[in-house]
Amino acid sequence: MAEPIKEVELEFKEIIKETSEIYSFVFEKPKGLEWKAGHHAIFRNLNCKEEGEKNYRIFSIASVPEENKVMFSTRITSESTTCKKKFLDLKKGDKIYMGNPQGKFLISDYEKPIFIIVGGIGITPVRAFLKDMDLKDINPKRLEVLYADDRGEFAYRETLEELDNKFDGLSIHLISDRAEFIEKIKENSQKMENQALYYISGTPGMNAIITEKLQEMGVGKDNIKTDNFIGY
């Protein structure tokens, strides 16, 4: 029998504006709460009582336990739902609720070459991967990250650049040109082939297109993991 869904109370600390539309929400880490880099969870805001709207969202956790905080990030625009915008009204000390961390978008072996392909807000679990690697002082054998955003706005840019300079085995590319993004994917996958593990983090449409392209180039489906971002 599956373990029943449990919720823990989170105390709000602060909002960080990462880009013109992406916000990070930071909470105190409750005692005993653990998760793995790449996990996601349900976050419930009881202040949202709009008729016809759900008061919860599923977000990837952008932080790792060693940072002693729970953080998720999301894009909020004028077109976002009322309940999603309610997260911007959180004040220090406010409470929301978090469900069990879970998911299979995980890195277990940094000794293998890893190729991470990211679109937009899909960078959130990748931040957790990189902070996990950093805080455990893991210098990967070869870890390539392609992070594309058509707006040229990159969340966590300072952190990404700092880690890129710190680890010899890490290479992070921030790309705003779509043609360059596709060319870099082709170039790296031809070099790494089936020796690498491929992680794709973006919208379902982006993930499906890139998965298809990788398989056309001979990458086996068992070497590909995806994390779909819906309604972010």
N, C-alpha and C positions, 0 to 999 in steps of 0.2 A: 504494500500500500504506500502511495506517495506521501511524503511528509506534508502536513497541512501548512498552508500559507500563514506565516506569522508576520506581524508588523512591529517595528520598533519606532519609538518617538525620536525625532530629530529636532535639535534646537538650532534655529537659524543664527548665523554669524554675520554674513555679508554677501553683497552682490559685487561681482567684478565684471566690468564691461570689457569684453575681449576684442570686439570689433563693433562696427556700427549697428549690427543686428544680433550678435552672439553675446549672451550673458552667462556667466558662471555663478552658480548658487552654492554657497559654502555653509556647511553645518558642523556642529560639534560631533565628534565620533563617540557614540555611546559605548560604554564599557562592554566588552565581550563581542561586539559586532566585528565580524571578519568577512573578507571577500577576496577574490583573486582579480588581478589585472585583466580586464576584458569582460568582466561580469556586468550585467545590467540588473535593474530592479524597478519595481513599481513605486512611484512616489505619489502620495495622496495629499492633496491640499484641501482640508475641510472648510476653508474659507470660501471655496468655490461652491456656490449653491444655485448656479444658473440652470434654469429648466432646460432639459434636453441636452445638457453637456455633462460629460463624465468629469469627476473631480480628481482623476488620477492620470498620470502619464508614465510611460516606460522610458527610462533614460539609461544610457550607459554611464557607469561610474568613472569619472575622469581622474579620480585620486586613488591612492593606494593606502592601506591601513597604516603603514609606517609614517605617513604624513599627519596622522592623528586628526583627520578631517574627512568628511564625506562631501564630495563635490560632483555636481553634474552641470553640463552646459547645454544650452539650447538656443535656437534662433527665434527671436520674437520680433514681429513686425506689426504694422497696422492691420494686417489681414489675419493675424493669429486669433485664435478663439479667446473669448472673454476669460475662460478659466485659465488658459495658459498665461494670459497677461496678468492674472492675479498673483503669479509668482513675483512680479515686480513690486507688489505692494507689501511683501514680507518685511517685517521690522526685526531688529536684533532681539532675540529671545522668543520669537514666534515659534510655533511647533507645526511640523508636518509629519507624515508617517511614511515609512519605507518598508517594502516587502522583502522577502528573502532574495539576496543576491544570487544570480544564477546565470547560466549560459555556457556555450561551448567555444566561444571565440577567444581562445587562450593560446599563449605561447609556452611550451614546456621545455623546449630545447634550443638554446642560443648557440649551440655548437654547429647547427645546420645553417646554411645560407637562408635568409628570410627576406622576402620582397613584399613590402606593405604598400598598397595602393589606396589612396584616400581621396574622397571628394567632400568638400565643404565641412559640415558639422560632423562627418564621419571621423574626424580627428580625435573625438573624445576618448574612445577606448585606447587609441594609440598613445595619447598622453600618459595614460595609466601604464601601458607597456614600458614606455621609456623611463618613467619615474621609478618603476619597479626595478628595472635594469640598473638605473643609477644608484638607488639606495642600497641595492645588494652588491654593488660594485662589479657588475657583470659586463665585461667587454666582449660584445658579440663577435663571432667569427666574421660574419658579413651580414649587415642589416641595412637594406636600402628602403628609404621611405620616399614615396612620391606623393606630395600633398597638393592637390589642385583646388583652386577657388577662382571662378570666373571674375569675381569682383577684385581679386588681388588683395583680399583681406584675410589674414591668417591668424586664427585663434592660437594662443599660447606661443606666439612667435619668439618672444625673448627666451622662454624655456627651451624651445626647440633648437634655437641657434646656440644656446649655451651647451646643450648636450651634444650637438653635432660637433662642436669644437673639442669636447672633452674625450670622446671615445674614437679610437682609430678605426674600429670596425663598424662605425655608424656613419651613414651618409644620408642627409635629409635634403630633399629638393622641394622648394616652394615654387609652384608653377601657376601662372594665371592665363597662359595661352593653351587652348584645348588641343591644338595640333601638336604642340610641343609635348603635352602630357601623353598623348597617344604614341608619339614617336619614342618617348622615354620608356614607356611600357614595353613596346616592341623590342627596343634595344636591350633592355635589362633581361627580359624573358628569354631572348635568344642566347644571351651569355650564360644565364643561370639554369635554364631548361628544367629538367625534373630533379636536379640536385637541390633545388630550393623549395621552401614552403611559401605559398602565396596567400596573403591576407588582403581581402578587399573590403573596404568599409565606406559605404555611401548609400545612396538611394537604391531601392530594388532594381530600377531600370538601369542605373549605372553598373551595379554589380552583375546583372545578367549579361550586359553587353561585354564587359571586360572578361567575365568568365568564359564566354563564347570565344572571344578573341584568343585568350590564352590556350584554350583547348584546340583551336584551329592551328596554333603554333606548336602543338604537341605536348602541352602540359597536361599531365594526368589529373582527373577530377579529384583524386584522393589527396593531391597536393594543394588543393584550393579550399580556403575557408572564407566565408562571407559573413558580414554583419549588416543587416538591412536597417536603414533608418527611415521610418515611416512617420510622416507628420511632424518632423522636427522643426 
